[in-house]
């Protein structure tokens, strides 16, 4: 099982109404992206972190590790905003290299910091939804929003086959390691290519077997999943509205 999927089934917020969590996530994303405010982004990031760790009972170490993944990509992407190479030194810093300068301006640093805070706050919103809401609940919300049934079924099947691919790939890698298929870089590359080819063939076979199983169970073009109704609570709706008002107020102030 994917670790994010496992954590969302263990979350203390799992049984909160899924529509409320989706609305809260969407509000946080829109406020962060539209406002581009430092204060609003830090507020949204902090609230999502507290909800995920304290209320959702997600381990702090696991949450930080998950944040480091997009954080590393974000840092690598924003270095181009922080650092410039030219013959003219800028006002923030300038390191001479021959006749050139590795330099940067306060304006570019400010813009890069704004981008980082906005992106990390948006990631925290998405992690809140992913770590506290099961995929079936999210699909149920999309169904109530009248998303086409074909798209919902494709999402469900793709989600299911992620686990099939991971299970098959893990079995192949275990077999390769037991035969010293990863003893050096050359054999590791060869084993990886062989795993990819075998995974493609096995995935096709598993897909055909799954479709045959669905047909044998009177599949009529729609996948029906049992869901439990969890009515929204007025207290939770009020807290979401209060969160949105506070974030908007900070965005206007910042």
Buried (B, 14 or more C-beta within 10 A) or exposed (E): EEEEBEBBEEBBBBEBBBBBBBBBBEBBBBBBBEBBBBBBBBBBBEBBBEBBBEEBBBEEEBBEEBBEEBBEEBEEEBEEBBBBEEEEBBEBBBEEEEEEBBBBBEEBBEBBBBBBBBBBBBBBBBBBBBBBBBBBBBBBBBBEEEEEEEEBBEBBBEBEBEEBBEEBBEEBBEEBEEEEBBEEEEBEEEBEEEBEEBBEEBBEEBEEEBEEEEEEEEEEEEBEEEBEEBEBEEEBBEEBEEBBEBBBEBBEEB
